[in-house]
Amino acid sequence: MSKDYSKDLTLLGNQEVPYNYEYNPEVLETFDNDFPNRDYFVKFNCPEFTTLCPMTGQPDFATVYISYIPDVKMVESKSLKLYLFSYRNHGGFHESSMNMILDDLVKLMDPKYIEVWGKFTPRGGISIDPYVNYGRPGTKYEEMSNHRMMNHDMYPEKVDNR
């Protein structure tokens, strides 16, 4: 018998979902992880992230990479899309936006490990690529978080969103 994943989800398959143009973490939904005893990464690449510069009101564009090791709960992808869309008219610096995304997803899912990396297109001749991560305190995932932070971006990368 197939498990009904949609019983608690209100957005998936719903054609009447309103799009919020203002920051809205309440749109996020979760579902149960079928493999909570196994470590594995879930990765999202979001190449159409948009937010507003809080000083000029001009749009900032980025590809946002979200990678996490789930525990009991996982984020539902349509709700994540709507959540990221809700940044469209939000005035926030790049660093703040990436930290807010991380904080909201940690609060929502309580993952074992998560990282959020925003690769913003250049404005004024410079790009800003904030990286933030979290590992559950007192576990090997906290050690993983520290290791990944200390070794993050040590080698040149291929950047293809700009």
DSSP file (Angstrom, degrees, kcal/mol; ACC not computed):
  #  RESIDUE AA STRUCTURE BP1 BP2  ACC     N-H-->O    O-->H-N    N-H-->O    O-->H-N    TCO  KAPPA ALPHA  PHI   PSI    X-CA   Y-CA   Z-CA
    1    1 A M              0   0    0      0, 0.0     2,-0.3     0, 0.0     0, 0.0   0.000 360.0 360.0 360.0 134.8    0.0    0.0    0.0
    2    2 A S        -     0   0    0      1,-0.1     2,-0.2     2,-0.0     0, 0.0  -0.566 360.0-117.5 -81.9 138.0    1.4    3.4   -1.0
    3    3 A K        -     0   0    0     -2,-0.3     2,-1.1     1,-0.1     3,-0.1  -0.526  21.9-126.1 -73.9 139.2    1.8    6.1    1.7
    4    4 A D    >   +     0   0    0     -2,-0.2     3,-0.7     1,-0.2    -1,-0.1  -0.747  32.9 173.0 -89.7  97.0   -0.3    9.2    1.3
    5    5 A Y  T 3  S+     0   0    0     -2,-1.1     3,-0.5     1,-0.2    -1,-0.2   0.696  71.6  60.6 -75.8 -19.3    2.3   12.0    1.5
    6    6 A S  T >  S+     0   0    0      1,-0.2     3,-1.0     2,-0.1    -1,-0.2   0.473  71.0  98.0 -91.1  -1.2   -0.2   14.7    0.6
    7    7 A K  T <  S+     0   0    0     -3,-0.7    -1,-0.2     1,-0.3    -2,-0.1   0.824  97.2  29.7 -60.8 -31.8   -2.6   14.3    3.5
    8    8 A D  T 3  S+     0   0    0     -3,-0.5     2,-0.4    22,-0.1    -1,-0.3   0.374 101.2  98.0-106.0   3.5   -1.0   17.2    5.5
    9    9 A L    <   +     0   0    0     -3,-1.0    22,-0.0     1,-0.1    20,-0.0  -0.783  41.8 178.6 -97.9 133.7    0.1   19.3    2.5
   10   10 A T  S    S+     0   0    0     -2,-0.4    -1,-0.1     4,-0.0    -4,-0.0   0.593  77.0  45.9-105.6 -14.6   -2.0   22.2    1.3
   11   11 A L  S >  S+     0   0    0     16,-0.1     3,-2.2     2,-0.1     2,-0.2   0.840  81.9  94.8-100.5 -40.0    0.1   23.5   -1.6
   12   12 A L  T 3  S+     0   0    0      1,-0.3     3,-0.1    -6,-0.0    -3,-0.1  -0.371 105.8   2.5 -61.9 122.4    1.2   20.5   -3.6
   13   13 A G  T 3  S+     0   0    0      1,-0.2     2,-0.7    -2,-0.2    -1,-0.3   0.388  97.5 128.9  82.6  -3.5   -1.3   20.0   -6.5
   14   14 A N    X   -     0   0    0     -3,-2.2     3,-0.7     1,-0.1    -1,-0.2  -0.772  38.4-171.8 -89.9 115.6   -3.3   23.1   -5.5
   15   15 A Q  T 3  S+     0   0    0     -2,-0.7    -1,-0.1     1,-0.2    -4,-0.0   0.558  79.4  63.9 -81.7  -8.6   -3.8   25.4   -8.6
   16   16 A E  T 3   +     0   0    0     -5,-0.1    -1,-0.2     2,-0.1    -2,-0.0   0.110  67.8 138.4-103.5  20.4   -5.3   28.2   -6.5
   17   17 A V    <   -     0   0    0     -3,-0.7     2,-0.2    -6,-0.2    -6,-0.0  -0.506  49.1-133.4 -71.4 126.0   -2.2   29.0   -4.4
   18   18 A P        -     0   0    0      0, 0.0     2,-0.6     0, 0.0    -1,-0.1  -0.539  13.8-129.0 -77.3 146.4   -1.7   32.7   -3.9
   19   19 A Y        -     0   0    0     -2,-0.2     2,-0.5    66,-0.0    63,-0.0  -0.855  16.6-145.2 -96.0 124.4    1.8   34.1   -4.4
   20   20 A N        -     0   0    0     -2,-0.6    68,-0.3    62,-0.2     4,-0.1  -0.767  10.9-168.0 -88.9 130.2    3.1   36.2   -1.6
   21   21 A Y  S    S+     0   0    0     -2,-0.5    68,-1.2    67,-0.1     2,-0.4   0.372  71.2  68.0 -97.2   3.0    5.3   39.1   -2.7
   22   22 A E  S    S-     0   0    0     66,-0.1    65,-0.2    67,-0.1    66,-0.1  -0.928 106.3 -77.4-121.5 148.3    6.5   39.8    0.9
   23   23 A Y        +     0   0    0     -2,-0.4    64,-0.1    64,-0.1    -2,-0.1  -0.127  56.8 169.9 -45.7 125.8    8.6   37.6    3.1
   24   24 A N    >   +     0   0    0     59,-0.4     3,-1.2    -4,-0.1     4,-0.2  -0.688  21.0 171.3-148.9  88.2    6.4   34.8    4.4
   25   25 A P  G >  S+     0   0    0      0, 0.0     3,-1.6     0, 0.0    -1,-0.1   0.680  73.8  78.9 -71.4 -15.4    8.0   31.8    6.2
   26   26 A E  G 3  S+     0   0    0      1,-0.3    57,-0.0    57,-0.1    -2,-0.0   0.678  79.4  69.9 -66.9 -15.4    4.5   30.5    7.2
   27   27 A V  G <  S+     0   0    0     -3,-1.2    -1,-0.3    52,-0.1    55,-0.1   0.681  75.6 107.8 -74.6 -17.0    4.1   29.1    3.7
   28   28 A L    <   -     0   0    0     -3,-1.6     2,-0.3    -4,-0.2    49,-0.1  -0.370  48.7-174.8 -67.3 137.4    6.7   26.4    4.4
   29   29 A E        -     0   0    0     47,-0.3    47,-2.7    -2,-0.1     2,-0.3  -0.923   7.1-154.5-130.1 156.7    5.4   22.8    4.8
   30   30 A T  E     -A   75   0A   0     -2,-0.3     2,-0.3    45,-0.3    45,-0.2  -0.809   4.6-163.6-124.0 166.0    7.0   19.5    5.8
   31   31 A F  E     -A   74   0A   0     43,-1.9    43,-2.5    -2,-0.3     2,-0.1  -0.944  39.0 -83.1-140.9 164.6    6.4   15.8    5.3
   32   32 A D  E     -A   73   0A   0     -2,-0.3     2,-0.5    41,-0.2    41,-0.2  -0.424  37.0-124.8 -73.1 139.3    7.9   12.8    7.0
   33   33 A N        -     0   0    0     39,-2.9    -1,-0.1    -2,-0.1    40,-0.0  -0.729  12.0-155.0 -80.1 123.2   11.3   11.5    6.0
   34   34 A D  S    S+     0   0    0     -2,-0.5    -1,-0.1     1,-0.2     3,-0.1   0.624  91.0  42.8 -73.4 -12.6   10.9    7.8    5.2
   35   35 A F    >   +     0   0    0     36,-0.1     3,-1.7     1,-0.1    -1,-0.2  -0.382  61.9 148.6-131.5  56.0   14.6    7.2    6.0
   36   36 A P  T 3  S+     0   0    0      0, 0.0    -1,-0.1     0, 0.0    -2,-0.1   0.699  74.0  58.2 -66.8 -17.3   15.4    9.1    9.2
   37   37 A N  T 3  S+     0   0    0     -3,-0.1     2,-0.4    35,-0.1    35,-0.0   0.410  97.5  73.3 -91.3   2.6   18.0    6.5   10.3
   38   38 A R  S <  S-     0   0    0     -3,-1.7     2,-0.5    33,-0.1    -3,-0.1  -0.950  77.5-132.9-118.1 135.2   20.1    7.0    7.1
   39   39 A D        +     0   0    0     -2,-0.4     2,-0.3    30,-0.1    32,-0.1  -0.752  42.4 145.3 -84.3 128.3   22.2   10.0    6.3
   40   40 A Y        -     0   0    0     -2,-0.5     2,-0.3    30,-0.2    -2,-0.0  -0.971  42.9-114.5-156.8 153.1   21.7   11.5    2.9
   41   41 A F        -     0   0    0     -2,-0.3     2,-0.5    28,-0.2    28,-0.2  -0.686  15.1-162.2 -90.8 142.1   21.8   14.9    1.3
   42   42 A V  E     -B   68   0B   0     26,-2.5    26,-2.4    -2,-0.3     2,-0.4  -0.996  18.7-165.5-114.9 127.5   18.8   16.6   -0.3
   43   43 A K  E     -B   67   0B   0     -2,-0.5     2,-0.4    24,-0.2    24,-0.2  -0.951  12.3-170.1-123.4 134.8   19.9   19.4   -2.5
   44   44 A F  E     -B   66   0B   0     22,-3.3    22,-2.6    -2,-0.4     2,-0.5  -0.978   4.9-163.9-118.8 133.2   17.9   22.3   -4.0
   45   45 A N  E     -B   65   0B   0     -2,-0.4    20,-0.2    20,-0.2    -2,-0.0  -0.981   6.7-174.3-115.5 119.0   19.3   24.6   -6.7
   46   46 A C  E >   +B   64   0B   0     18,-2.9    18,-2.3    -2,-0.5     3,-0.8  -0.810   8.3 173.5-118.2  87.8   17.2   27.8   -7.0
   47   47 A P  E 3  S+     0   0B   0      0, 0.0    -1,-0.1     0, 0.0    18,-0.1   0.457  71.6  57.8 -79.9   0.2   18.5   29.8  -10.0
   48   48 A E  E 3   +     0   0B   0     16,-0.1     2,-0.2    13,-0.1    15,-0.2  -0.028  67.4 145.8-121.6  32.0   15.7   32.5  -10.0
   49   49 A F  E <   -B   62   0B   0     13,-1.6    13,-2.2    -3,-0.8     2,-0.4  -0.496  23.1-177.8 -71.6 135.8   16.0   33.9   -6.4
   50   50 A T  E     +B   61   0B   0     34,-0.4     2,-0.3    11,-0.2    40,-0.2  -1.000  11.7 157.8-137.1 136.9   15.2   37.6   -6.2
   51   51 A T  E     -B   60   0B   0      9,-2.1     9,-3.3    -2,-0.4     2,-0.4  -0.885  36.5-105.7-143.0 175.7   15.3   40.1   -3.4
   52   52 A L  E     -Bc  59  91B   0     38,-2.8    40,-1.9    35,-0.4     6,-0.1  -0.867  26.2-114.1-112.0 141.3   15.6   43.8   -3.1
   53   53 A C     >  -     0   0    0      5,-3.1     4,-2.2    -2,-0.4    40,-0.1  -0.561  24.3-143.2 -63.8 126.6   18.5   45.9   -2.0
   54   54 A P  T  4 S+     0   0    0      0, 0.0    -1,-0.2     0, 0.0    37,-0.1   0.674  96.3  45.3 -71.0 -14.2   17.4   47.6    1.2
   55   55 A M  T  4 S+     0   0    0      3,-0.1    -2,-0.0    37,-0.1    36,-0.0   0.866 129.1  17.7 -93.3 -43.0   19.2   50.8    0.3
   56   56 A T  T  4 S-     0   0    0      2,-0.2    -1,-0.0     0, 0.0    -4,-0.0   0.649  88.2-130.0-105.8 -18.9   18.3   51.3   -3.3
   57   57 A G     <  +     0   0    0     -4,-2.2    34,-0.0     1,-0.3     0, 0.0   0.495  60.9 140.0  77.8   2.6   15.3   49.1   -3.8
   58   58 A Q        -     0   0    0      1,-0.1    -5,-3.1    -6,-0.1    -1,-0.3  -0.482  58.6-100.3 -77.7 150.4   16.9   47.6   -6.9
   59   59 A P  E     -B   52   0B   0      0, 0.0     2,-0.4     0, 0.0    -7,-0.2  -0.426  28.8-156.6 -73.1 144.9   16.5   43.9   -7.5
   60   60 A D  E     -B   51   0B   0     -9,-3.3    -9,-2.1    -2,-0.1     2,-0.4  -0.980   9.9-156.2-117.9 134.1   19.3   41.5   -6.6
   61   61 A F  E     +B   50   0B   0     -2,-0.4    60,-2.7   -11,-0.2     2,-0.3  -0.873  19.6 159.5-115.1 142.9   19.4   38.1   -8.4
   62   62 A A  E     -BD  49 120B   0    -13,-2.2   -13,-1.6    -2,-0.4     2,-0.5  -0.983  41.3-123.2-151.9 160.9   21.0   34.9   -7.2
   63   63 A T  E     - D   0 119B   0     56,-1.9    56,-2.9    -2,-0.3     2,-0.5  -0.972  34.3-155.6-101.0 126.7   21.2   31.2   -7.4
   64   64 A V  E     -BD  46 118B   0    -18,-2.3   -18,-2.9    -2,-0.5     2,-0.5  -0.911   4.7-160.7-108.0 127.9   20.5   29.8   -4.0
   65   65 A Y  E     -BD  45 117B   0     52,-2.9    52,-2.4    -2,-0.5     2,-0.5  -0.935   8.3-175.8-108.4 123.5   21.9   26.4   -3.1
   66   66 A I  E     +BD  44 116B   0    -22,-2.6   -22,-3.3    -2,-0.5     2,-0.4  -0.985   5.5 173.6-120.7 122.8   20.3   24.6   -0.2
   67   67 A S  E     +BD  43 115B   0     48,-2.2    48,-2.6    -2,-0.5     2,-0.3  -0.996   8.5 165.7-128.8 133.6   21.7   21.2    0.9
   68   68 A Y  E     -BD  42 114B   0    -26,-2.4   -26,-2.5    -2,-0.4    46,-0.2  -0.993  37.7-136.0-148.0 156.0   20.6   19.4    4.0
   69   69 A I  E     - D   0 113B   0     44,-2.7    43,-2.1    -2,-0.3    44,-1.3  -0.949  39.2-142.3-105.3 109.7   20.7   16.0    5.8
   70   70 A P        -     0   0    0      0, 0.0   -30,-0.2     0, 0.0     4,-0.1  -0.258  20.6-174.1 -73.3 159.2   17.1   15.5    7.0
   71   71 A D  S    S-     0   0    0      2,-0.7   -36,-0.1    38,-0.2   -33,-0.1   0.396  72.7 -28.7-110.4-104.2   16.1   13.9   10.3
   72   72 A V  S    S+     0   0    0     38,-0.3   -39,-2.9    37,-0.3     2,-0.3   0.840 127.0  47.3 -86.8 -35.8   12.4   13.3   10.9
   73   73 A K  E     -A   32   0A   0     36,-0.7    -2,-0.7   -41,-0.2     2,-0.3  -0.801  60.9-165.8-113.4 150.5   10.9   16.1    8.7
   74   74 A M  E     -A   31   0A   0    -43,-2.5   -43,-1.9    -2,-0.3     2,-0.3  -0.948  28.4-109.5-129.0 151.2   11.7   17.3    5.2
   75   75 A V  E     -A   30   0A   0     -2,-0.3     2,-0.4   -45,-0.2   -45,-0.3  -0.633  30.6-123.7 -82.0 136.7   10.7   20.5    3.4
   76   76 A E     >  -     0   0    0    -47,-2.7     4,-1.8    -2,-0.3   -47,-0.3  -0.664  18.7-134.9 -80.2 132.8    8.1   20.2    0.7
   77   77 A S  H  > S+     0   0    0     -2,-0.4     4,-2.4     1,-0.2     5,-0.1   0.831  99.0  51.9 -66.9 -37.1    9.5   21.6   -2.6
   78   78 A K  H  > S+     0   0    0      1,-0.2     4,-2.4     2,-0.2    -1,-0.2   0.915 110.9  49.1 -66.2 -39.3    6.5   23.6   -3.7
   79   79 A S  H  > S+     0   0    0      1,-0.2     4,-2.3     2,-0.2    -1,-0.2   0.878 110.0  52.4 -65.4 -35.5    6.2   25.3   -0.4
   80   80 A L  H  X S+     0   0    0     -4,-1.8     4,-2.9     2,-0.2     5,-0.2   0.913 108.5  50.6 -64.4 -42.2   10.0   26.1   -0.6
   81   81 A K  H  X S+     0   0    0     -4,-2.4     4,-2.3     1,-0.2    -2,-0.2   0.930 112.5  45.9 -59.9 -45.8    9.5   27.6   -4.0
   82   82 A L  H  X S+     0   0    0     -4,-2.4     4,-1.4     2,-0.2    -1,-0.2   0.880 112.4  51.7 -65.8 -37.5    6.7   29.8   -2.7
   83   83 A Y  H  < S+     0   0    0     -4,-2.3     3,-0.4     2,-0.2   -59,-0.4   0.944 111.6  45.3 -62.8 -49.2    8.8   30.7    0.3
   84   84 A L  H >< S+     0   0    0     -4,-2.9     3,-1.4     1,-0.2   -34,-0.4   0.873 109.8  56.1 -64.1 -36.0   11.8   31.8   -1.8
   85   85 A F  H >< S+     0   0    0     -4,-2.3     3,-2.1     1,-0.3    -1,-0.2   0.826  93.9  69.6 -61.6 -31.5    9.4   33.7   -4.1
   86   86 A S  T 3< S+     0   0    0     -4,-1.4     3,-0.4    -3,-0.4    -1,-0.3   0.599  86.1  67.7 -67.5  -8.8    8.2   35.6   -1.1
   87   87 A Y  T X  S+     0   0    0     -3,-1.4     3,-1.6    -4,-0.3   -35,-0.4   0.539  70.9 100.3 -81.2  -6.9   11.6   37.4   -0.9
   88   88 A R  T <  S+     0   0    0     -3,-2.1    -1,-0.2     1,-0.3    -2,-0.1   0.836  96.1  23.2 -51.4 -42.2   10.8   39.1   -4.2
   89   89 A N  T 3  S+     0   0    0    -68,-1.2     2,-0.4    -3,-0.4    -1,-0.3   0.208  96.6 118.5-109.8  14.3    9.8   42.4   -2.5
   90   90 A H    <   -     0   0    0     -3,-1.6   -38,-2.8   -40,-0.2     2,-0.9  -0.681  59.1-140.9 -83.3 129.4   11.8   41.9    0.7
   91   91 A G  B     +c   52   0B   0     -2,-0.4     2,-0.3   -40,-0.2   -38,-0.2  -0.798  46.5 134.7 -91.5 104.4   14.5   44.4    1.3
   92   92 A G        -     0   0    0    -40,-1.9   -37,-0.1    -2,-0.9    -2,-0.0  -0.994  55.4-109.9-152.5 143.2   17.4   42.6    2.8
   93   93 A F     >  -     0   0    0     -2,-0.3     4,-2.5   -40,-0.1     5,-0.2  -0.325  40.3-109.0 -65.2 156.0   21.2   42.4    2.4
   94   94 A H  H  > S+     0   0    0      1,-0.2     4,-2.1     2,-0.2     5,-0.2   0.909 118.5  49.2 -53.7 -48.0   22.5   39.2    0.8
   95   95 A E  H  > S+     0   0    0      1,-0.2     4,-1.9     2,-0.2    -1,-0.2   0.898 111.4  49.3 -62.3 -41.8   24.0   38.0    4.0
   96   96 A S  H  > S+     0   0    0      1,-0.2     4,-2.5     2,-0.2    -1,-0.2   0.917 109.0  52.2 -64.1 -44.3   20.8   38.6    5.9
   97   97 A S  H  X S+     0   0    0     -4,-2.5     4,-2.2     1,-0.2    -2,-0.2   0.910 110.2  47.3 -60.7 -43.6   18.6   36.8    3.4
   98   98 A M  H  X S+     0   0    0     -4,-2.1     4,-2.2     1,-0.2    -1,-0.2   0.889 113.0  49.0 -67.9 -38.0   20.8   33.6    3.4
   99   99 A N  H  X S+     0   0    0     -4,-1.9     4,-2.7    -5,-0.2    -1,-0.2   0.876 110.1  51.8 -67.4 -37.1   20.9   33.6    7.2
  100  100 A M  H  X S+     0   0    0     -4,-2.5     4,-2.8     2,-0.2     5,-0.2   0.914 109.1  50.4 -64.6 -42.2   17.1   34.0    7.4
  101  101 A I  H  X S+     0   0    0     -4,-2.2     4,-2.3     2,-0.2     5,-0.2   0.941 112.4  46.9 -60.9 -47.4   16.6   31.1    5.0
  102  102 A L  H  X S+     0   0    0     -4,-2.2     4,-2.5     1,-0.2     5,-0.2   0.948 113.4  48.2 -58.8 -50.0   18.8   28.9    7.1
  103  103 A D  H  X S+     0   0    0     -4,-2.7     4,-2.4     1,-0.2    -2,-0.2   0.904 111.9  49.3 -59.4 -43.2   17.1   29.9   10.3
  104  104 A D  H  X S+     0   0    0     -4,-2.8     4,-2.1     1,-0.2    -1,-0.2   0.896 113.0  46.5 -64.9 -39.4   13.6   29.4    8.9
  105  105 A L  H  X>S+     0   0    0     -4,-2.3     4,-2.6     2,-0.2     5,-0.5   0.854 111.8  50.5 -73.9 -33.9   14.5   25.9    7.6
  106  106 A V  H  X5S+     0   0    0     -4,-2.5     4,-2.1    -5,-0.2    -2,-0.2   0.936 113.0  46.9 -64.9 -45.5   16.2   24.9   10.8
  107  107 A K  H  <5S+     0   0    0     -4,-2.4    -2,-0.2    -5,-0.2    -1,-0.2   0.895 116.5  45.5 -61.4 -40.7   13.1   26.0   12.8
  108  108 A L  H  <5S+     0   0    0     -4,-2.1    -2,-0.2    -5,-0.2    -1,-0.2   0.935 131.6  12.8 -68.8 -49.3   10.8   24.2   10.3
  109  109 A M  H  <5S-     0   0    0     -4,-2.6   -36,-0.7    -5,-0.1   -37,-0.3   0.702  77.6-140.7-107.2 -23.6   12.6   20.8   10.0
  110  110 A D     << -     0   0    0     -4,-2.1   -38,-0.3    -5,-0.5    -4,-0.1   0.974  36.4-166.6  50.9  58.4   15.3   20.5   12.7
  111  111 A P        -     0   0    0      0, 0.0     3,-0.1     0, 0.0    25,-0.1  -0.224  31.1-123.1 -71.3 163.9   17.6   18.9   10.2
  112  112 A K  S    S-     0   0    0    -43,-2.1    24,-2.5     1,-0.3     2,-0.3   0.901  94.8  -3.8 -68.6 -41.5   20.8   17.1   11.2
  113  113 A Y  E     +DE  69 135B   0    -44,-1.3   -44,-2.7    22,-0.2    -1,-0.3  -0.990  68.6 173.8-151.4 146.5   22.8   19.4    9.0
  114  114 A I  E     -DE  68 134B   0     20,-2.4    20,-2.5    -2,-0.3     2,-0.3  -0.984   6.9-172.4-154.5 147.8   22.0   22.2    6.5
  115  115 A E  E     -DE  67 133B   0    -48,-2.6   -48,-2.2    -2,-0.3     2,-0.4  -0.996   5.0-163.9-140.2 146.5   23.8   24.8    4.4
  116  116 A V  E     -DE  66 132B   0     16,-2.9    16,-2.4    -2,-0.3     2,-0.4  -0.998   7.7-176.6-131.0 129.5   22.6   27.7    2.3
  117  117 A W  E     -DE  65 131B   0    -52,-2.4   -52,-2.9    -2,-0.4     2,-0.6  -0.981   7.8-162.1-132.4 119.2   24.8   29.4   -0.3
  118  118 A G  E     -D   64   0B   0     12,-2.6     2,-0.7    -2,-0.4   -54,-0.2  -0.896   1.7-168.0-102.8 123.4   23.7   32.4   -2.3
  119  119 A K  E     -D   63   0B   0    -56,-2.9   -56,-1.9    -2,-0.6     2,-0.2  -0.875  17.5-164.6-111.3  98.3   25.6   33.2   -5.4
  120  120 A F  E     -D   62   0B   0      8,-1.5   -58,-0.3    -2,-0.7     8,-0.1  -0.540  21.3-113.2 -87.8 145.1   24.5   36.7   -6.4
  121  121 A T        -     0   0    0    -60,-2.7     7,-0.2    -2,-0.2   -60,-0.2  -0.451  47.8 -91.5 -70.9 149.5   25.0   38.3   -9.8
  122  122 A P        -     0   0    0      0, 0.0     2,-0.4     0, 0.0     5,-0.2  -0.292  40.2-176.1 -65.9 144.5   27.4   41.3   -9.7
  123  123 A R  B >  S+F  126   0C   0      3,-2.0     3,-0.8    -3,-0.1    -3,-0.0  -0.984  76.3   6.8-135.9 131.7   26.1   44.8   -9.2
  124  124 A G  T 3  S-     0   0    0     -2,-0.4     3,-0.1     1,-0.2    -1,-0.1   0.771 134.3 -59.3  67.3  25.0   28.6   47.7   -9.4
  125  125 A G  T 3  S+     0   0    0      1,-0.2     2,-0.4     0, 0.0    -1,-0.2   0.583 118.3  89.5  84.5  10.1   31.3   45.3  -10.5
  126  126 A I  B <   -F  123   0C   0     -3,-0.8    -3,-2.0    -5,-0.1     2,-0.3  -1.000  56.1-153.6-142.0 141.1   31.2   43.0   -7.4
  127  127 A S        -     0   0    0     -2,-0.4     2,-0.4    -5,-0.2    -6,-0.1  -0.829   8.0-150.9-108.5 153.6   29.4   39.8   -6.5
  128  128 A I        -     0   0    0     -2,-0.3    -8,-1.5    -7,-0.2    -2,-0.0  -0.992  11.2-176.9-125.1 126.6   28.6   38.7   -3.0
  129  129 A D        -     0   0    0     -2,-0.4   -10,-0.2   -10,-0.2     2,-0.1  -0.682   9.7-167.4-126.1  77.3   28.2   35.0   -2.2
  130  130 A P        -     0   0    0      0, 0.0   -12,-2.6     0, 0.0     2,-0.4  -0.426   1.5-167.3 -70.8 138.7   27.3   34.4    1.4
  131  131 A Y  E     +E  117   0B   0    -14,-0.2     2,-0.3    -2,-0.1   -14,-0.2  -0.987  10.4 171.0-124.6 133.3   27.5   30.9    2.8
  132  132 A V  E     +E  116   0B   0    -16,-2.4   -16,-2.9    -2,-0.4     2,-0.3  -0.995   4.0 178.6-141.6 145.4   26.0   29.8    6.1
  133  133 A N  E     -E  115   0B   0     -2,-0.3     2,-0.3   -18,-0.2   -18,-0.2  -0.922  12.2-158.1-143.1 171.2   25.6   26.3    7.6
  134  134 A Y  E     -E  114   0B   0    -20,-2.5   -20,-2.4    -2,-0.3     2,-0.4  -0.981   2.5-171.1-150.9 135.2   24.3   24.6   10.7
  135  135 A G  E     -E  113   0B   0     -2,-0.3   -22,-0.2   -22,-0.2     7,-0.1  -0.994  44.6 -94.7-125.4 137.9   25.0   21.2   12.3
  136  136 A R    >   -     0   0    0    -24,-2.5     3,-1.3    -2,-0.4     6,-0.8  -0.259  52.9-105.8 -53.7 125.2   22.9   20.0   15.2
  137  137 A P  T 3  S+     0   0    0      0, 0.0    -1,-0.1     0, 0.0     3,-0.1  -0.190  98.9  17.9 -57.7 140.9   24.8   20.9   18.4
  138  138 A G  T 3  S+     0   0    0      1,-0.3     2,-0.2    -3,-0.1    -2,-0.1   0.594 108.6  94.9  77.5  12.1   26.6   18.2   20.3
  139  139 A T  S X> S-     0   0    0     -3,-1.3     4,-1.2   -27,-0.1     3,-0.9  -0.730  92.9 -97.4-125.7 174.9   26.6   15.8   17.4
  140  140 A K  H 3> S+     0   0    0      1,-0.2     4,-2.3    -2,-0.2     5,-0.1   0.737 120.8  65.7 -63.0 -21.1   28.9   14.8   14.5
  141  141 A Y  H 3> S+     0   0    0      2,-0.2     4,-2.3     1,-0.2    -1,-0.2   0.811  96.4  53.6 -73.6 -29.4   26.9   17.2   12.4
  142  142 A E  H <> S+     0   0    0     -3,-0.9     4,-2.3    -6,-0.8    -1,-0.2   0.906 110.3  47.6 -66.0 -41.5   28.2   20.1   14.5
  143  143 A E  H  X S+     0   0    0     -4,-1.2     4,-2.6     2,-0.2    -2,-0.2   0.907 111.2  51.1 -63.7 -41.7   31.7   18.9   13.8
  144  144 A M  H  X S+     0   0    0     -4,-2.3     4,-2.9     2,-0.2     5,-0.2   0.912 108.7  51.9 -60.5 -43.4   30.8   18.6   10.1
  145  145 A S  H  X S+     0   0    0     -4,-2.3     4,-2.3     1,-0.2    -2,-0.2   0.927 111.0  46.9 -60.0 -46.7   29.5   22.1   10.1
  146  146 A N  H  X S+     0   0    0     -4,-2.3     4,-2.4     2,-0.2    -2,-0.2   0.917 113.7  48.3 -62.4 -43.5   32.7   23.5   11.6
  147  147 A H  H  X S+     0   0    0     -4,-2.6     4,-1.7     1,-0.2    -2,-0.2   0.931 112.6  47.3 -63.3 -46.4   34.8   21.5    9.2
  148  148 A R  H  X S+     0   0    0     -4,-2.9     4,-0.6     1,-0.2    -1,-0.2   0.871 112.9  49.8 -65.7 -35.6   32.8   22.6    6.1
  149  149 A M  H >< S+     0   0    0     -4,-2.3     3,-0.7    -5,-0.2    -1,-0.2   0.928 111.4  47.7 -67.3 -43.8   32.9   26.2    7.3
  150  150 A M  H 3< S+     0   0    0     -4,-2.4    -1,-0.2     1,-0.2    -2,-0.2   0.782 121.7  36.3 -68.9 -25.7   36.6   26.2    7.8
  151  151 A N  H >< S+     0   0    0     -4,-1.7     3,-1.2    -5,-0.2    -1,-0.2   0.316  87.2 131.0-108.1   6.2   37.3   24.6    4.4
  152  152 A H  T << S-     0   0    0     -3,-0.7    -3,-0.1    -4,-0.6   -21,-0.0  -0.357  78.9  -1.6 -65.4 135.4   34.6   26.4    2.5
  153  153 A D  T 3  S+     0   0    0      1,-0.1    -1,-0.2    -2,-0.1     4,-0.1   0.795  82.9 140.4  60.4  32.5   35.5   27.9   -0.8
  154  154 A M    <   +     0   0    0     -3,-1.2    -2,-0.1     2,-0.1    -1,-0.1   0.728  63.7  48.5 -76.9 -21.6   39.2   26.9   -0.5
  155  155 A Y  S    S-     0   0    0     -4,-0.2    -2,-0.0     1,-0.0    -1,-0.0  -0.904  98.3 -95.9-120.9 146.9   39.5   26.1   -4.1
  156  156 A P        -     0   0    0      0, 0.0     2,-0.3     0, 0.0    -2,-0.1  -0.266  44.8-153.7 -58.1 146.2   38.4   28.1   -7.2
  157  157 A E        -     0   0    0     -4,-0.1     2,-0.7     2,-0.0     0, 0.0  -0.794  20.3-109.6-119.9 162.2   35.0   27.1   -8.5
  158  158 A K        -     0   0    0     -2,-0.3     2,-0.6     2,-0.0     0, 0.0  -0.849  34.0-161.9 -89.0 119.9   33.3   27.2  -11.8
  159  159 A V        +     0   0    0     -2,-0.7     3,-0.2     1,-0.1    -2,-0.0  -0.917  19.3 166.6-106.2 120.0   30.6   29.9  -11.5
  160  160 A D        +     0   0    0     -2,-0.6    -1,-0.1     1,-0.1    -2,-0.0   0.277  58.2  77.4-120.5  11.8   27.9   29.6  -14.2
  161  161 A N              0   0    0      1,-0.1    -1,-0.1   -98,-0.1   -40,-0.0   0.317 360.0 360.0-102.4  11.2   25.1   31.9  -13.0
  162  162 A R              0   0    0     -3,-0.2    -2,-0.1   -41,-0.1    -1,-0.1   0.323 360.0 360.0-153.4 360.0   26.8   35.1  -14.1
